[in-house]
Amino acid sequence: MSPLYGRLPAARFSPELFADSSPSSTELRRVYVDPVDDQEVALAFHYAWVLGDGTPAPFDVVDLVTLTDDRDRIARLTICYDTAPLRASWERVAAGGTDPAGSDAVGGRG
């Protein structure tokens, strides 16, 4: 579950995210493992997201992860972050809009 994209299967979420993005980077800051259930993990990181039209949209995020029983895959992912600072830019790019300088967006969600 993503605050911007909603509840999607991974096979749909990843292509939509990549279509809306220019090259971006992440910086892992912390890994938390539930002391009672090591299948439950939280990853805190900074995502230096760049939208498809080149607009920077960085944010800090926590991913809540439930691992499979064999712990080699993610069974469930919930992404937690504040969308308020970047929602308007994301919606503009997702709709195929242009950046404030007037160049065409290249990463819409069409």
N, C-alpha and C positions, 0 to 999 in steps of 0.2 A: 504494500500500500504506500503510495507516494502522495504528499500533500498537493502537488500540482497535477499529477496524472491519474490519481485515484487508484482504485483496486484493479490491477491488470495482471494477467499471467506474464511471467518473465519473458516469454517468447514474443510478446507484444510490447511490453514496457521498454526493453532495451533498444529495439529499433526506433521507437518513437523518441526516446531520449537522445539517441545518437543523431537522428535526423534534425533535432532541434539544437544541436550543439556544434560548436567549432572545437578544435583541440583544447582540452581542459586538463586540469590536474587535481589530484587529491593529496592531502597530507594527513596521514594517520596520526592521531594524537593520543588515544587511549584505547585499550581493549579491556573490557570488563567481562568476567565469566561468573555466572551465577554459582555461588558456593554450594548450593543444594542440587542444582541440575546443570551439568556442564554442557548440555545441548542448548542452553539459553545464553546468548552472548550479546553484548552491546559494543558497537564500534563508534568511537567519537572521532570525527575528522573534519578538516576544513576542505571544502570543495571549491576550487577556483574555477567555477563554471563560466564558460564563455558561450553565449547564445550563437545561433547559426549566422546571425548578421554581424558578429564580432562584438556585441554588447557584453561587457563584463557583468556577471551576476553571481559574485562569490557569496558563500554562506557557510556557517558552521552547522553541522548535522550529526545526529546520532541515528545509526541504523540498529534496530532491534532484530536479531537474527535467531531463528530456531533452526538448529542443525538436524539432519536426518539421524536415525538411530546409529548408523555407522560413522557419523560425524564427517562425512566427506562431501556433503552437499548441503545447500540451504533448502530447508523445507518451507520456511516462511520468512518474509522480510517486511518489516515496517520501517519506513523512513520518516524521521521526525526533524522538522526545521520550520522556521518562521518564513512564510512565503511573502509576507507583506512588502518587504523592500524590493522584491524582484518580480512580483506577479504581473504588473502592468507591462513590463518589458517582455516577459515570456509570452503573455497573451498576444501582444503585437506581433512578435516574431512567429508564433504558432499560427496566426491568421494570415501570414504572408505579408505583413506590413514592412515598413521601412524604418531604419534607425533615425534618430533625431537629425542626423546630418544629411539624410535624404538618400543614402545608398540603399539598393535593393536588399531585402533579406534573402538568405539562401537556405534556410533550414526550417521551413514551415512544416506543420504537422499534417498536411494534406494527405 
